[in-house]
Amino acid sequence: MKTMFAGDTPYNRVMTKVFDVVLVSVLTLLCCLPVVTAGAALTAACAMYMKMAKNQEGAIVPSYFAAFKSNLKESVAGWLLLLAGMAVLVASLCLYRQSGIGYGMMIVPTGLYCVYLIWYFCLRARFAETTASALKNSLKFFLAFLPLSLFLELYLAALLALFLWQPMLFVVQIFLTVAGVFYLPCVLIGKKMDRYIEEKELAR
């Protein structure tokens, strides 16, 4: 038992990674409390999760806030625009909640829009671009890797179904929301972007 908790064992590495992922989630939730800063917070989370996939994250708290600060001014306009789009979709879902067909028809575009948001935050974390360019290029990535985008929509739908099936999990997930929604997509999207950078010989 003692050797399990001593030194650089596989168990310690896994638990350290889990703790770091949760810590980023908590930091992001705190930085999202002023709604206007949520774009920078989610971008910083995506930056950290993509780095974690390659063991390049460094010290979590300083690295997170460095990413948050570097994206704060640039992210506000794009985030507010995307938030308005999400508000329209959510309002539409509420409007059609009594109509099975209408509600079902709105679920798919809402899910795709959520996946587009993840692409957007990952792209802002990976490349230095203007808001207009990031919005446009996120759509290009979304369509260029459409199979992955559709898989991520199914992943988000599965998470939602799990919470609806076991509501108590949502209580636990409050502190893991960002990790649950973003970690796996960031890992997969990060690999696609790394391959794209290698092929195009780009730098951030």
N, C-alpha and C positions, 0 to 999 in steps of 0.2 A: 504494500500500500504506500509506503514511504517513497519508493522509487517513482511511483506514478506522479507525485506532486513535486519531485525534485528534478532540477535541471531542465534542459531543452528536450522534453519528451514530446511525442506526437500529441498526447492528451493536453499538455500545457499549451502547445501551439494552437490547437483547435480552440481551446477555451479562451485564449488570448484574442484570437480572431473573432470569436463570438462576442466577447466583451467590447472589442473595438467597433464592430458593426452596430451593436446596441448603443454605444456611446455616441456615434455619429447620428443615429436616429434621434436620440434625446436632444443633442445639440441643435439639430435641425428643427425639431418641434419648438424649442425655445426661441430660436431665431425667426420662426414663422409667426410668432405671436403678434408682432407688428405686421399686419398683412402685407404692407408695401414692401417689406424686406424678404418675403417668402420666396421670391424668384431667386434671389442671391443665395438663400439658405438651401434650396433644393439643388441649385447648380453646384454649390459646395459639396453637398452630399454625394451627388453623382461623381464629382471629381475624386472624392475620397474613396468611393466604392470601386471606381475603375482602377485607382492606384492600388487598392487592397488586393485586387485580383492578380496584380503583378508583384505584390510585396514591396511596394514603393511608397507606402503611405507616410512613413516616418512617425514622429510624435503626433498623436491624433488631434489634440486640442489646438496646438499652434498651427498645424497644417490645415485644419478645417477653417479656422478663422482667417488664415492667409487667403484661402480660396474664396471665402465669403467676402472679405474686404475687396479683393481684386475684381469681383463681379458685381459689387453693390450698385455702383452708379450706372453701369451699362445694362443691368438686368431689369430695372424698374419699369421702363416703358413697355418692353416685351411682355413682362409678367402681367401687368395690368390689362394689356390687350388680350392675352390668353385667358386671364381670369374672367374677363367679360364674356368671352366665347363660352367658357364653361358655365357661367351663370345662365346664359341663354339656353344651353342644353339641359341643365338641371330644371329650369323653369318649364321647359317643354315636357320633361318627364313628369313633373308634377301636374301639368295640364292634362296629360293623357293617362294619368294613373288609373282612371276608371275604365279606360278603353284598352282591352287586351291587345288588339291588333296595333293600335297607335302606340301604345307603350312599348310593345315588342319592337316596333320599327325604330323607335328612338334609342333603344338600348345599344344597338350595333354602332351607330355613329358616335354615341357617347363614349363607348369603349375604345373605338379607333382614335377619338380625339385625346383620350387619356394616354394612349400609346404615343401619339404624336408629341404630347407634352414631354414624355420621357425622352424621346429622341431630341427634342429641343434643349432640354436641360443638359443632356449628355454632350450635345454639340457645343453649347456655350461653355461647358467645362473643358472641352478638348481643344477648341479653336478660338482665336481672338477675332471676332467678327462684329459688324454692326448689327443692330436689332433686325433691320429689314433683311439683311443677308442671312442671319441665323434662322429667321422664320422661313425663308425660301429654301435654304439648304436642308433644313430639318425635314421639310416635305419631300425633297429629293431623296434623302437617305431613307425616309419612311417608305417611299415607293420603290426605290432601288433594292431594298431588302424586305420586300413585301412578305415573303414567307415568315421571316422573323417577326415582323410587325403583327401578323395575324396570330402567330404563336403567343406573343406577349398579350394580345387581347384575350386569348383563351386563358392565359395564366392569371390575368387580373379578374376575369370572370370566375375562375375557380376559387380565388381568394374570397371574393364577395360571397359566393355560394357557401363556402366553408363558414364564414361568419354568420350567415343567415341560418345555417344548419345548427351551429353551436354558438349561440350568442355570448356565452361566457368567455369564449376565446377573444372576443372583441375587447374585453376588459384587460386581458393580458396584452393584447396587440396595441393598446394605447401608447405604450412606450416603445413599440416595435413597428409602428405604422410605416415610417420611412424605410426601415430595413426590409419589411415584408414586401412592400410595393416596389422598391427601387433596386435592392441589391442584385437579385438575379438578372433583371433587365440590363442593369449597368454593366455587369460582367459580360453578358452576351453582346451588347452594343459596343462595349469597349473593344472587344476582339475584332468586330467588323471595322471599327474606325482605325484600329492599329494596322489592319491589313490594307485599308484604303490609303493610309499615310505612307506605308511602305511602297505601295504601288505607284503613288503619285510623287513620292520623295518630298513630302511636305514636313513642315515643322510648325509647332503651335505659334 
